[in-house]
Amino acid sequence: MIPLLKLKNRFPKEKFSVGLDIGTSTIKLVKLKFIEETVELCGFNLESTQTDLEPLIRRIAQSQDVKRVNISASGSATIIRYVNFPRMKEEELKQALKFEAQKHIPFSMAEVNLDGYILKQDSPDNKMLVLLAAVKKEFINQRLKLIEEAGLTVNLVDMDSLALLNAFNFNYSDDNNVKTKTIAMLNIGASISNLNILEGGIPCLSRDIHIAGNNFTQKLMDIFGMDFKSAEELKINPDKDRANKVASTVESVLSNLATELRNSFDYYESHSASTVVKIFLSGEGSQISGLKDMLANLLGIEMEYWDPLRRINISSNIETQKIKTLSVQLAVAIGLALRGS
């Protein structure tokens, strides 16, 4: 079964927990230490993805003395739905899950691992809000084989969007914007952007959008006739002579992303009495020069970066300034590690 987001903070019995986020452009590993009621970042690693993943994962794990990891999935092999079920007990939900899920999951139940979590027990008309999550078994089996070949044991399999929710909820559950308003989380990766909408701290829409960092890079490659690595550097730190052209190129891709986001917000708002008032940004693709302000202008919604380490202490052996700079890229791995071991 796929472990799902737990909306209440909880700490594992074990002392250490590790999140491994295998992205299309980078692999991120986060090692957390749980000390009584506090959490400490005691190790991390971030490296560019290579063609042969197994030795890279092995080396990253060995650098942090890691044996067990929490991993995640995203993209076309996964699906998340928020569904109103007839009100029932948790034990009854487990029995009814497959039958009810068939109506909402566009995969055969035989080809997926399925799980569900009750978000709200008091929906109107004797209903309850349930989060349904499914991942294709083929994807999980391939990922498990990869991790095992790297000499590691998989503790649990989550989803990128749910790991993000877990990290965000842990760090921002005391924020009034989160507790009382409707906000969105946008995590821009290399090939996929994860969108979550939360109403009063409870998730009610999750979606993977296939417009992300690589789309900006490809556009710059086409415009400037440069290789991938040069375009990656240019989109983060454009030089003075090309800054305006880079900005207009970035905005042309952002307009497509903004359209997808607006469609998602319109869909949500057509089923709810509230509107999205703020967007929290994360992910390596969100660091593109000028992206935050341009996207905020396109959508007309306030936008800010959120800190996945807001309530996490940093070990004395980690350079604070370096990890603060990189933390926006580590949100999924941190959410996975917070799940415990």
C-alpha positions in Angstrom: 0.0 0.0 0.0 1.1 3.6 -0.6 1.5 5.5 2.7 -0.4 8.8 2.5 0.0 12.2 4.0 -0.8 12.4 7.7 -2.2 15.8 8.5 -1.0 15.8 12.2 2.6 16.1 13.0 4.1 12.8 14.2 7.6 11.6 15.0 8.9 8.1 14.3 10.1 5.9 17.0 13.5 5.4 15.2 16.1 8.1 15.5 16.9 8.6 11.8 14.8 8.8 8.7 15.9 9.3 5.1 14.1 10.7 2.0 15.4 10.0 -1.5 13.9 12.1 -4.3 14.9 10.6 -7.7 14.3 13.5 -10.1 14.9 13.7 -13.9 17.7 16.2 -13.5 18.9 15.8 -9.9 18.8 13.2 -7.1 18.2 14.6 -3.6 18.8 12.8 -0.3 17.8 14.2 3.1 18.7 12.6 6.4 16.8 13.7 9.5 17.4 13.0 13.1 14.5 13.0 15.6 15.4 14.2 19.1 12.4 14.2 21.5 10.1 16.9 20.0 12.5 18.4 17.5 13.8 17.4 14.1 17.3 18.0 12.9 18.8 17.9 9.4 22.0 15.9 9.9 22.9 15.1 6.3 21.9 15.8 2.7 23.2 15.3 -0.8 22.2 16.7 -4.2 23.7 15.6 -7.4 22.9 15.7 -11.1 21.1 12.6 -12.5 23.2 10.3 -14.6 22.3 7.7 -17.2 23.3 4.8 -14.9 21.4 5.6 -11.7 22.3 2.5 -9.6 26.0 3.5 -8.8 25.0 7.1 -8.3 22.4 6.2 -5.7 24.8 3.8 -4.1 27.5 6.4 -3.8 25.0 9.1 -2.4 23.7 6.7 0.2 27.1 5.6 1.3 28.2 9.2 1.7 25.5 9.6 4.4 25.8 6.1 5.8 22.2 5.2 4.7 20.6 1.8 4.4 16.8 2.5 4.4 15.1 5.1 2.4 11.6 6.6 1.7 11.0 7.1 -2.0 8.2 8.7 -4.1 6.5 8.6 -7.5 4.9 11.2 -9.8 3.8 11.7 -13.3 1.6 9.5 -15.6 2.1 6.4 -13.4 0.3 8.1 -10.5 -3.1 9.6 -9.8 -4.6 11.5 -6.8 -8.3 12.2 -6.4 -10.3 13.9 -3.7 -13.7 12.1 -3.4 -16.8 12.4 -1.3 -17.5 8.9 0.1 -20.6 7.9 2.1 -19.6 8.4 5.8 -18.0 5.3 7.3 -15.4 4.2 9.7 -11.8 3.8 8.7 -12.0 0.0 8.9 -15.0 0.1 6.6 -13.2 2.4 4.2 -10.5 -0.2 3.7 -13.0 -2.7 2.6 -14.9 -0.3 0.3 -11.8 1.3 -1.2 -11.4 -0.7 -4.3 -15.1 -0.7 -5.2 -15.5 3.0 -4.7 -12.1 3.8 -6.3 -13.1 2.1 -9.6 -15.4 5.0 -10.2 -12.6 7.6 -10.0 -9.3 6.0 -10.9 -8.8 5.5 -14.7 -6.6 2.5 -14.2 -7.5 -1.2 -13.7 -7.5 -1.9 -10.0 -5.3 -5.0 -10.8 -2.4 -2.8 -12.1 -2.2 -0.3 -9.2 -1.3 -0.1 -5.6 -4.2 1.8 -4.0 -4.6 3.7 -0.7 -7.0 6.2 0.8 -7.1 8.6 3.7 -10.0 10.3 5.4 -9.5 14.1 5.3 -12.9 15.3 6.6 -15.6 13.3 8.4 -18.2 16.1 8.4 -18.9 16.9 4.7 -22.6 17.7 3.9 -25.2 15.0 3.1 -23.6 12.4 5.4 -20.5 12.3 3.3 -16.8 12.4 4.1 -13.8 13.7 2.0 -11.3 11.0 1.1 -8.0 11.3 -0.6 -7.5 8.4 -3.1 -4.0 7.7 -4.4 -2.9 5.1 -6.9 0.5 4.2 -8.4 1.0 1.6 -11.1 2.6 -1.5 -9.8 5.0 -1.7 -12.8 6.5 1.7 -11.9 6.9 0.7 -8.2 8.5 -2.6 -9.1 11.0 -0.9 -11.4 11.9 1.6 -8.7 12.1 -1.0 -6.0 14.5 -3.1 -8.2 16.7 0.0 -8.7 16.9 0.8 -5.0 17.6 -2.8 -4.1 20.4 -3.1 -6.7 21.9 0.0 -5.1 22.2 -2.0 -1.9 19.3 -0.2 -0.1 16.0 -1.1 1.5 12.8 0.8 0.7 10.9 1.7 3.8 7.8 3.2 2.1 6.6 4.6 -1.2 4.8 7.9 -1.3 3.9 10.5 -4.0 5.8 13.7 -4.7 2.6 15.8 -4.2 1.9 14.1 -0.8 5.5 14.4 0.3 5.3 18.1 -0.5 2.1 18.4 1.5 3.7 16.6 4.4 6.7 19.0 4.5 4.5 22.1 4.1 2.1 21.0 6.8 4.9 20.3 9.2 6.5 23.7 8.7 3.5 26.0 8.2 0.6 24.5 10.2 0.8 27.6 12.4 0.6 30.1 9.5 -2.7 32.0 9.5 -2.8 32.0 5.7 -2.7 28.2 5.8 -5.1 27.7 8.7 -7.9 30.1 7.5 -7.5 30.7 3.8 -7.2 28.8 0.5 -3.6 28.6 -0.8 -1.8 26.8 -3.5 1.6 25.1 -3.5 3.5 25.0 -6.8 6.7 22.8 -6.9 8.4 23.3 -10.3 10.8 20.4 -11.0 12.7 19.6 -14.1 10.0 17.8 -16.1 6.9 18.0 -13.9 5.3 20.8 -11.8 3.3 19.6 -8.8 0.2 21.7 -7.9 -1.6 21.3 -4.6 -4.5 23.4 -3.4 -5.3 23.6 0.4 -8.4 25.0 1.9 -8.0 25.7 5.6 -4.9 23.5 5.7 -6.7 20.5 4.1 -5.7 19.4 0.6 -8.5 19.3 -1.9 -6.8 19.3 -5.3 -3.5 17.8 -6.5 -2.3 17.8 -10.1 0.9 17.1 -12.0 1.5 19.6 -14.8 3.9 18.7 -17.6 5.4 22.2 -17.9 8.5 22.6 -15.8 12.2 23.7 -15.8 13.3 21.8 -18.9 10.7 23.6 -21.0 12.4 26.9 -20.2 15.8 25.4 -20.9 14.7 24.0 -24.3 13.2 27.4 -25.3 16.5 29.2 -24.5 18.4 26.5 -26.4 16.2 27.2 -29.5 16.4 31.0 -29.2 20.1 31.3 -28.4 21.4 28.2 -30.3 23.2 26.9 -27.2 23.7 23.6 -25.5 21.6 22.3 -22.5 24.1 23.1 -19.8 24.7 26.7 -21.1 20.9 27.3 -21.3 20.5 26.0 -17.7 23.0 28.5 -16.4 21.6 31.3 -18.5 18.0 30.9 -17.2 19.3 31.1 -13.5 21.9 33.9 -14.0 21.3 35.8 -17.2 24.1 38.3 -18.2 23.2 42.0 -18.6 23.3 41.9 -22.4 20.8 39.0 -22.7 18.7 39.6 -19.6 15.7 41.2 -21.5 15.6 38.5 -24.1 15.9 35.8 -21.5 13.0 37.4 -19.6 10.7 37.5 -22.6 11.6 33.9 -23.5 10.9 32.8 -19.9 7.6 34.7 -19.9 6.4 33.0 -23.1 6.7 29.6 -21.4 5.3 30.9 -18.1 2.2 32.0 -19.9 1.5 28.4 -20.8 2.1 27.3 -17.2 -0.1 30.2 -16.0 -2.9 29.0 -18.2 -2.7 25.5 -16.8 -2.7 26.9 -13.2 -5.7 29.2 -14.0 -7.7 26.3 -15.4 -7.0 24.3 -12.2 -8.0 27.3 -10.0 -11.2 27.8 -12.0 -12.1 24.1 -11.7 -11.5 24.3 -7.9 -13.4 27.5 -7.5 -16.3 26.2 -9.5 -16.8 23.5 -6.8 -16.0 25.7 -3.8 -17.0 29.0 -2.2 -13.4 30.2 -1.8 -10.7 31.4 -4.1 -6.9 30.8 -4.1 -5.3 33.9 -2.4 -1.6 32.9 -2.3 0.8 30.6 -4.0 3.8 29.1 -2.2 6.7 28.2 -4.6 9.4 25.5 -4.4 11.4 23.3 -6.6 14.6 23.7 -8.6 12.7 25.1 -11.6 11.2 27.9 -9.5 14.7 29.5 -9.2 14.6 30.8 -12.8 15.5 34.5 -12.9 12.4 36.7 -12.5 10.0 33.7 -12.5 8.2 34.5 -9.2 7.3 38.1 -10.1 6.4 37.3 -13.7 4.1 34.4 -12.7 2.5 36.5 -9.9 1.7 39.3 -12.5 0.3 36.8 -15.0 -2.0 35.2 -12.4 -2.7 38.3 -10.3 -2.0 36.3 -7.2 0.5 36.9 -4.4 3.4 34.5 -4.5 6.3 33.6 -2.2 8.9 30.9 -1.7 8.4 28.6 1.3 11.1 27.2 3.5 11.0 23.4 3.9 13.5 23.8 6.8 11.4 26.4 8.7 10.9 24.2 11.8 13.9 21.9 11.3 17.1 22.5 13.1 20.4 22.3 11.1 23.2 20.2 12.4 26.5 22.0 13.2 28.3 20.0 10.6 26.2 21.5 7.8 27.0 24.9 6.3 23.8 26.9 7.1 24.0 29.4 4.2 24.6 26.6 1.7 21.6 24.5 2.8 19.3 27.6 3.0 20.2 28.3 -0.7 19.5 24.7 -1.7 16.5 24.0 0.6 13.9 25.1 -2.0 15.1 22.1 -4.1 14.8 19.6 -1.2 11.1 19.9 -0.4 10.1 16.5 -1.7 13.0 14.7 0.0 12.3 16.5 3.3 8.6 15.5 3.2 9.7 11.9 2.6 12.1 11.9 5.5 9.5 13.4 7.8 7.4 10.3 7.2 9.7 8.4 9.5 11.3 5.0 9.1 
